[in-house]
Amino acid sequence: MQVDVLIIGQGICGTVLGWYLQQRGISFIIIDDTWANAASQVASGLMNLVTGKRMVTTWLADALLPVALETYAAIEIDWGIHILEETTVIDFFATSGEREVFEKRMEANHEYLYAVSNEKFWIPFFNFYHGAGYISPCWILDIQELVKQGAQIFRQQGRLLNTRFQFDQFTTAPDGARYMDIVANVAIFCDGVQAASNPLFSALPFSKNKGEALLVSIPGLPRTNVFQQRYKIVPFANELFWVGSSFEWDYTTVTTTDKFYKDAVSVLERWVNVPFSVKDHLVGERPSTIDHKPFIGFHPKYPSVGILNGMGTKGCLQAPYFARNLAEHFCNGAQLHPEADIKRFQRILSR
Ligand SMILES: Cc1cc2nc3c(=O)[nH]c(=O)nc-3n(C[C@H](O)[C@H](O)[C@H](O)COP(=O)(O)OP(=O)(O)OC[C@H]3O[C@@H](n4cnc5c(N)ncnc54)[C@H](O)[C@@H]3O)c2cc1C
């Protein structure tokens, strides 16, 4: 079988890249092994442009956001699905110091921060002693639905093989790549954290980390907002809320832990004023990078092998922009974003 592009991995990166290639009439095949702990299977799907305790606007937000909104809206129409909701995060300050940081940033005209006008409304639902602020607008992407529907559509089109990609069956030459009976002009790895053990890209400075979350039923809590304190409470599928998450860099297995479970439940017990019950416990790995910038582009030694990866904690916001950038680079030689282009690691990849 001859195709233009072989994609390895169908998390959010492989899904959105496939959609962009399809829009441009480029033929492709995707191979994915449906790993349950892939980041896209466990993420809450929040797109928040303000991050960290210092309330800093995220890198490249003005460029990333319009492409993300435009892409998901177009996919919704194309695939007949609903995956994006606009929302507001209510940030409950844990200390008076947190409140001061928020207020200072708000006074400096931070475009996404606002005072909460109706704090009293939330008293029946939450215990909070230092006030709260709004972060708005934000969006929740139903990332699991995006990936699930993508899989269904690509499978129906004969473009998805659900199997594990084996490196010993893969060969590459300057003008193409071959995997079993698939001959492609290029192969693009969208394999998430597994790229850290991919022989072609393992030299890249990944900083993968493990994250856990609980799926919780809280029938008395309005589903109008995302609530944030030490953990976030995010409206999720099946009338549940996603509660998380942890960040762990030092681990040997990608399994759930009692430590996170107990901690998240005790945070909820102290914070939430309405009854809740835990329904599920999720764990996944984030494909983060040491310099917090994605990895996109083609291998300096193997020009027919590319990568779209390293989305870290912001896959929903970043994947559309960088998938489109890579698709345009492949189709008509558009310049890759210099801060994301893996050219910055040319020396280590050329060894
Ligand atoms: C707990 C948690 C919460 C998160 N919350 C958010 C959030 O709220 N907002 C946000 O924007 N981001 C969030 N993220 C980060 C986000 O999930 C990631 O940035 C994003 O999903 C990465 O997508 P990806 O496609 O690069 O990788 P993945 O989702 O890991 O997908 C890679 C795919 O490749 C497949 N694969 C790998 N190797 C092979 C192989 N050899 N053969 C076949 N298939 C293979 C895997 O099965 C998988 O399907 C969160 C992550 C975690 C873990």
The ligand as an SDF file (V2000), in Angstrom:
LIG
                    3D

 53 58  0  0  0  0  0  0  0  0999 V2000
   -3.7310   13.5570   34.1460 C   0  0  0  0  0  0  0  0  0  0  0  0
   -3.5670   14.4370   32.9220 C   0  0  0  0  0  0  0  0  0  0  0  0
   -4.3590   15.5720   32.7870 C   0  0  0  0  0  0  0  0  0  0  0  0
   -4.2190   16.3910   31.6590 C   0  0  0  0  0  0  0  0  0  0  0  0
   -5.0560   17.4690   31.5180 N   0  0  0  0  0  0  0  0  0  0  0  0
   -4.9520   18.2590   30.4080 C   0  0  0  0  0  0  0  0  0  0  0  0
   -5.8350   19.3270   30.2080 C   0  0  0  0  0  0  0  0  0  0  0  0
   -6.7390   19.5820   31.0000 O   0  0  0  0  0  0  0  0  0  0  0  0
   -5.6720   20.1060   29.0970 N   0  0  0  0  0  0  0  0  0  0  0  0
   -4.6960   19.8470   28.1700 C   0  0  0  0  0  0  0  0  0  0  0  0
   -4.5900   20.5780   27.1770 O   0  0  0  0  0  0  0  0  0  0  0  0
   -3.8480   18.8130   28.3320 N   0  0  0  0  0  0  0  0  0  0  0  0
   -3.9400   18.0230   29.4280 C   0  0  0  0  0  0  0  0  0  0  0  0
   -3.1000   16.9850   29.6000 N   0  0  0  0  0  0  0  0  0  0  0  0
   -2.0150   16.7990   28.6150 C   0  0  0  0  0  0  0  0  0  0  0  0
   -2.5620   16.1910   27.3240 C   0  0  0  0  0  0  0  0  0  0  0  0
   -3.3070   15.0640   27.6640 O   0  0  0  0  0  0  0  0  0  0  0  0
   -1.3930   15.8390   26.3860 C   0  0  0  0  0  0  0  0  0  0  0  0
   -0.6370   17.0000   26.0940 O   0  0  0  0  0  0  0  0  0  0  0  0
   -1.8700   15.2490   25.0760 C   0  0  0  0  0  0  0  0  0  0  0  0
   -2.9280   14.3520   25.2670 O   0  0  0  0  0  0  0  0  0  0  0  0
   -0.7340   14.5330   24.3580 C   0  0  0  0  0  0  0  0  0  0  0  0
   -1.2690   13.9740   23.1910 O   0  0  0  0  0  0  0  0  0  0  0  0
   -0.3860   13.0910   22.1960 P   0  0  0  0  0  0  0  0  0  0  0  0
   -1.2500   12.7940   21.0460 O   0  0  0  0  0  0  0  0  0  0  0  0
    0.9250   13.7570   21.9630 O   0  0  0  0  0  0  0  0  0  0  0  0
   -0.0180   11.7740   23.0200 O   0  0  0  0  0  0  0  0  0  0  0  0
   -0.9370   10.5800   23.5800 P   0  0  0  0  0  0  0  0  0  0  0  0
   -2.2270   11.0450   24.0410 O   0  0  0  0  0  0  0  0  0  0  0  0
   -0.0600    9.8670   24.5670 O   0  0  0  0  0  0  0  0  0  0  0  0
   -1.1600    9.6480   22.3270 O   0  0  0  0  0  0  0  0  0  0  0  0
   -0.1420    8.8390   21.7920 C   0  0  0  0  0  0  0  0  0  0  0  0
   -0.7870    7.6750   21.0720 C   0  0  0  0  0  0  0  0  0  0  0  0
    0.2380    6.9230   20.4220 O   0  0  0  0  0  0  0  0  0  0  0  0
   -0.0110    5.5510   20.5950 C   0  0  0  0  0  0  0  0  0  0  0  0
    1.2830    4.8510   20.4790 N   0  0  0  0  0  0  0  0  0  0  0  0
    2.4470    5.1460   21.1090 C   0  0  0  0  0  0  0  0  0  0  0  0
    3.4330    4.2800   20.7280 N   0  0  0  0  0  0  0  0  0  0  0  0
    2.8500    3.4310   19.8330 C   0  0  0  0  0  0  0  0  0  0  0  0
    3.3210    2.2950   19.0910 C   0  0  0  0  0  0  0  0  0  0  0  0
    4.5910    1.8540   19.1760 N   0  0  0  0  0  0  0  0  0  0  0  0
    2.4340    1.6320   18.2960 N   0  0  0  0  0  0  0  0  0  0  0  0
    1.1450    2.0600   18.1670 C   0  0  0  0  0  0  0  0  0  0  0  0
    0.6520    3.1200   18.8580 N   0  0  0  0  0  0  0  0  0  0  0  0
    1.4860    3.7920   19.6780 C   0  0  0  0  0  0  0  0  0  0  0  0
   -0.6480    5.4520   21.9790 C   0  0  0  0  0  0  0  0  0  0  0  0
   -1.4600    4.2740   22.1060 O   0  0  0  0  0  0  0  0  0  0  0  0
   -1.5180    6.7210   22.0070 C   0  0  0  0  0  0  0  0  0  0  0  0
   -2.8070    6.4710   21.5200 O   0  0  0  0  0  0  0  0  0  0  0  0
   -3.2330   16.1030   30.6750 C   0  0  0  0  0  0  0  0  0  0  0  0
   -2.4670   14.9540   30.8110 C   0  0  0  0  0  0  0  0  0  0  0  0
   -2.6230   14.1140   31.9150 C   0  0  0  0  0  0  0  0  0  0  0  0
   -1.8060   12.8550   32.0190 C   0  0  0  0  0  0  0  0  0  0  0  0
  1  2  1  0
  2  3  1  0
  2 52  2  0
  3  4  2  0
  4  5  1  0
  4 50  1  0
  5  6  2  0
  6  7  1  0
  6 13  1  0
  7  8  2  0
  7  9  1  0
  9 10  1  0
 10 11  2  0
 10 12  1  0
 12 13  2  0
 13 14  1  0
 14 15  1  0
 14 50  1  0
 15 16  1  0
 16 17  1  0
 16 18  1  0
 18 19  1  0
 18 20  1  0
 20 21  1  0
 20 22  1  0
 22 23  1  0
 23 24  1  0
 24 25  2  0
 24 26  1  0
 24 27  1  0
 27 28  1  0
 28 29  2  0
 28 30  1  0
 28 31  1  0
 31 32  1  0
 32 33  1  0
 33 34  1  0
 33 48  1  0
 34 35  1  0
 35 36  1  0
 35 46  1  0
 36 37  1  0
 36 45  1  0
 37 38  2  0
 38 39  1  0
 39 40  1  0
 39 45  2  0
 40 41  1  0
 40 42  2  0
 42 43  1  0
 43 44  2  0
 44 45  1  0
 46 47  1  0
 46 48  1  0
 48 49  1  0
 50 51  2  0
 51 52  1  0
 52 53  1  0
M  END
$$$$
